[in-house]
């Protein structure tokens, strides 16, 4: 079973660190500054800015209210290794801007889904139709419902690659998982089955073909 990613949240005691990616305990502080160099100046504490300090890597994550402003990269699962390189590039770019622009990240991920549908042989003009076709080819029907929840398909969705003003980090995070899930079901799992089948002795494969041809 794959380890679960615990997304960073303001004041959460433990999560996957944006710096080292490890799930570990975080210590929280307000960001403070002093106006004097001798240590006797006026000290400032801005409650809009907080710092979470990772006990594993000892690095800090800087927050403005509930948003991470440093580091820029978000904690997301890595892209499926079987994704085409251009989709991986878009996926990774979406990860780098999620904290600063979740709307831009979600737009890139919608584009990833559109490109993925095209890679799987669909027209890529209407995601709703593409996903329906992929369901008939083996994609679990629940994927349609999942995509509806993040406004990828449905009557009120925006076109892939464009900005939806209602997008947020939660929507972007779901889309990262959705891209990988579709790739796993439609690329990785069939590839694994093909590799297992091709590893059989030639005599066994010939016997299977003869059996299937006799039906």
C-alpha positions as semicolon CSV with decimal commas, in nm:
position;residue;x (nm);y (nm);z (nm)
1;X;0,000;0,000;0,000
2;X;0,128;0,344;-0,092
3;X;0,198;0,582;0,194
4;X;-0,064;0,851;0,227
5;X;0,040;1,211;0,167
6;X;-0,072;1,434;0,451
7;X;-0,101;1,777;0,298
8;X;0,040;2,071;0,493
9;X;-0,222;2,273;0,676
10;X;-0,191;2,574;0,902
11;X;-0,129;2,473;1,266
12;X;-0,138;2,099;1,190
13;X;0,092;1,909;1,428
14;X;0,237;1,681;1,159
15;X;0,230;1,656;0,778
16;X;0,453;1,582;0,478
17;X;0,715;1,855;0,489
18;X;0,729;2,070;0,171
19;X;1,109;2,070;0,200
20;X;1,207;1,706;0,264
21;X;0,870;1,541;0,174
22;X;0,880;1,327;0,490
23;X;0,578;1,295;0,718
24;X;0,694;1,432;1,051
25;X;0,612;1,659;1,344
26;X;0,610;2,035;1,294
27;X;0,681;2,309;1,548
28;X;0,501;2,640;1,497
29;X;0,624;2,995;1,558
30;X;0,517;3,344;1,466
31;X;0,752;3,523;1,230
32;X;0,937;3,789;1,429
33;X;1,188;4,062;1,352
34;X;1,388;4,322;1,542
35;X;1,456;4,679;1,433
36;X;1,786;4,704;1,620
37;X;2,117;4,530;1,550
38;X;2,227;4,524;1,913
39;X;1,941;4,310;2,035
40;X;1,781;4,599;2,225
41;X;1,566;4,735;1,942
42;X;1,193;4,707;1,898
43;X;1,069;4,354;1,832
44;X;0,789;4,295;1,584
45;X;0,554;3,997;1,561
46;X;0,310;3,975;1,272
47;X;0,037;3,722;1,346
48;X;-0,043;3,694;0,973
49;X;0,291;3,519;0,921
50;X;0,386;3,187;1,080
51;X;0,671;2,941;1,043
52;X;0,645;2,562;1,068
53;X;0,979;2,400;1,154
54;X;1,033;2,040;1,042
55;X;1,182;1,810;1,306
56;X;1,322;1,581;1,035
57;X;1,514;1,814;0,801
58;X;1,521;2,120;1,031
59;X;1,403;2,339;0,742
60;X;1,127;2,597;0,775
61;X;0,808;2,656;0,581
62;X;0,678;3,012;0,579
63;X;0,304;3,079;0,583
64;X;0,100;3,390;0,515
65;X;-0,231;3,326;0,686
66;X;-0,327;2,977;0,558
67;X;-0,108;2,980;0,243
68;X;0,249;2,859;0,203
69;X;0,470;3,127;0,050
70;X;0,797;2,933;0,088
71;X;0,895;2,688;-0,051
72;X;0,699;2,723;-0,374
73;X;0,662;2,354;-0,456
74;X;0,359;2,175;-0,314
75;X;0,344;1,830;-0,156
76;X;0,183;1,613;-0,422
77;X;0,231;1,251;-0,533
78;X;0,493;1,221;-0,810
79;X;0,354;1,179;-1,162
80;X;0,284;0,826;-1,280
81;X;0,604;0,702;-1,448
82;X;0,406;0,581;-1,750
83;X;0,266;0,924;-1,834
84;X;0,394;1,076;-2,161
85;X;0,677;1,323;-2,102
86;X;0,478;1,631;-2,206
87;X;0,204;1,548;-1,954
88;X;0,465;1,486;-1,684
89;X;0,611;1,829;-1,756
90;X;0,271;1,997;-1,718
91;X;0,205;1,794;-1,401
92;X;0,537;1,897;-1,246
93;X;0,485;2,261;-1,342
94;X;0,142;2,249;-1,176
95;X;0,311;2,119;-0,859
96;X;0,554;2,411;-0,851
97;X;0,280;2,675;-0,859
98;X;0,008;2,513;-0,647
99;X;0,091;2,712;-0,333
100;X;0,116;3,045;-0,516
101;X;-0,162;2,993;-0,770
102;X;-0,396;2,698;-0,713
103;X;-0,617;2,828;-0,994
104;X;-0,326;2,815;-1,239
105;X;-0,228;2,471;-1,111
106;X;-0,582;2,336;-1,158
107;X;-0,592;2,478;-1,511
108;X;-0,271;2,293;-1,601
109;X;-0,405;1,971;-1,450
110;X;-0,727;1,996;-1,653
111;X;-0,504;2,028;-1,956
112;X;-0,317;1,716;-1,840
113;X;-0,643;1,522;-1,831
114;X;-0,736;1,645;-2,177
115;X;-0,394;1,543;-2,315
116;X;-0,418;1,208;-2,137
117;X;-0,755;1,138;-2,300
118;X;-0,600;1,215;-2,639
119;X;-0,303;0,987;-2,563
120;X;-0,554;0,711;-2,490
121;X;-0,713;0,753;-2,832
122;X;-0,996;0,997;-2,761
123;X;-1,061;1,319;-2,960
124;X;-0,978;1,546;-2,666
125;X;-1,247;1,799;-2,756
126;X;-1,499;1,715;-2,485
127;X;-1,372;1,558;-2,164
128;X;-1,720;1,438;-2,072
129;X;-1,745;1,233;-2,393
130;X;-1,383;1,118;-2,366
131;X;-1,428;0,987;-2,013
132;X;-1,751;0,807;-2,111
133;X;-1,560;0,633;-2,390
134;X;-1,277;0,541;-2,154
135;X;-1,528;0,395;-1,908
136;X;-1,647;0,164;-2,188
137;X;-1,282;0,061;-2,230
138;X;-1,228;-0,025;-1,866
139;X;-1,198;0,297;-1,666
140;X;-1,407;0,266;-1,345
141;X;-1,742;0,449;-1,381
142;X;-1,683;0,623;-1,049
143;X;-1,417;0,834;-1,223
144;X;-1,695;1,032;-1,392
145;X;-1,841;1,118;-1,053
146;X;-1,499;1,209;-0,917
147;X;-1,430;1,441;-1,209
148;X;-1,769;1,603;-1,163
149;X;-1,677;1,688;-0,804
150;X;-1,380;1,892;-0,923
151;X;-1,573;2,055;-1,208
152;X;-1,377;1,893;-1,488
153;X;-1,689;1,769;-1,660
154;X;-2,051;1,872;-1,630
155;X;-2,267;2,161;-1,742
156;X;-2,088;2,427;-1,537
157;X;-1,726;2,334;-1,601
158;X;-1,468;2,551;-1,770
159;X;-1,278;2,437;-2,077
160;X;-0,961;2,242;-1,997
161;X;-0,663;2,471;-1,952
162;X;-0,867;2,775;-1,852
163;X;-0,914;2,931;-1,510
164;X;-1,212;2,852;-1,288
165;X;-1,252;3,132;-1,033
166;X;-1,378;2,880;-0,776
167;X;-1,063;2,669;-0,791
168;X;-0,858;2,630;-0,474
169;X;-0,583;2,405;-0,335
170;X;-0,833;2,130;-0,254
171;X;-0,951;2,116;-0,616
172;X;-0,592;2,114;-0,743
173;X;-0,494;1,837;-0,501
174;X;-0,783;1,618;-0,621
175;X;-0,682;1,675;-0,982
176;X;-0,324;1,558;-0,915
177;X;-0,466;1,230;-0,783
178;X;-0,711;1,204;-1,074
179;X;-0,439;1,233;-1,340
180;X;-0,240;0,955;-1,174
181;X;-0,546;0,737;-1,119
182;X;-0,649;0,748;-1,486
183;X;-0,290;0,676;-1,593
184;X;-0,268;0,380;-1,353
185;X;-0,593;0,223;-1,470
186;X;-0,554;0,285;-1,842
187;X;-0,176;0,265;-1,894
188;X;0,017;0,109;-1,605
189;X;-0,212;-0,183;-1,518
190;X;-0,265;-0,297;-1,882
191;X;0,112;-0,263;-1,937
192;X;0,181;-0,483;-1,636
193;X;-0,065;-0,746;-1,756
194;X;0,091;-0,744;-2,105
195;X;0,437;-0,793;-1,953
196;X;0,314;-1,085;-1,743
197;X;0,145;-1,244;-2,045
198;X;0,449;-1,203;-2,268
199;X;0,667;-1,370;-2,004
200;X;0,479;-1,700;-2,050
201;X;0,649;-1,977;-2,251
202;X;0,565;-1,967;-2,622
203;X;0,394;-2,305;-2,598
204;X;0,159;-2,174;-2,330
205;X;0,075;-1,864;-2,534
206;X;0,006;-2,079;-2,842
207;X;-0,221;-2,300;-2,631
208;X;-0,415;-1,997;-2,504
209;X;-0,456;-1,866;-2,858
210;X;-0,576;-2,206;-2,977
211;X;-0,824;-2,227;-2,687
212;X;-0,963;-1,880;-2,756
213;X;-0,984;-1,947;-3,130
214;X;-1,182;-2,266;-3,069
215;X;-1,464;-2,076;-2,895
